[in-house]
Amino acid sequence: MSLAIRNVEMFHQPSRRALMERALEPHILLGMPQLTPFGLSETWLMKELGHRHWLMLARCMGMDDADFRTADGAETYAAICATSLTNAQLDRARPNQVLSIQSVLEPVSKTQVSSRHRLLVDGEAIGDVELLSAFVRRTRENDNVSIARVELPGTHCFPMRLENTLARIASDVRNGRCETHLGMPVTGWDVLRDFRFQPAAGQEFNGAGLLYFAHFQAFVARAFESWFPDGAFRNISRRDSFFLGNAAIGEPLSVELTAMDRDTMSAACSLRRSNGALIGHVFLTASR
């Protein structure tokens, strides 16, 4: 076989459906894109799992890619509305180890879907992650604050789950029915510390023009490095995040430390827009 023929075969473009299946390959050889000086990058991990969540959802709906549309053809998104990282030992990951991701998709309702991901490095468990998404669309063009939930055609065939703990907690947090989470107050807090910043339009917003959920925990980590330069809260064993809204490109945000317990190494934070509107809660526990 000539080199020219081999090159044509090498650069033949696979179908979108085939590429979706490749992206869901469970094993990844770890290198610099996935790592930090302290182990597996939590930001990279959330981006990767978010991508897998959307592709698994599209596959479940019989689609060839994750181009979700309403009945009238309007673009919609499977927006992540809550995440939970538990049993985390991300510091155990090293270059050239193999990260394996075991994933299961669990529809919750006609608008919400959960995915669960077991993380293993060279066969040893280093954490579990759950992502909860809701189908949303902008009700006003190019307005990130006008996001609203929608039901998509095709989701009527989802088997309904009677109970999902993360979905229930997320609903209680969103509707003010939850007073505490992980031992930290959800409402009626004082602001102990404040960190203000402006997200980078070219780095921290996704391809839909929305503030990327995977960066919310990075915003909190940035604030904690400013507040606690000794790295006391660097190694996270658990982090639960609840996303309540979005922000416009170019809009300043603030991370507020609302509760902290040094004995249990637990803390709670809120994220707010420049007008004071609440867009997220993050609760975390660090390993000593």
Disulfide bonds with the S-S distance in Angstrom:
none
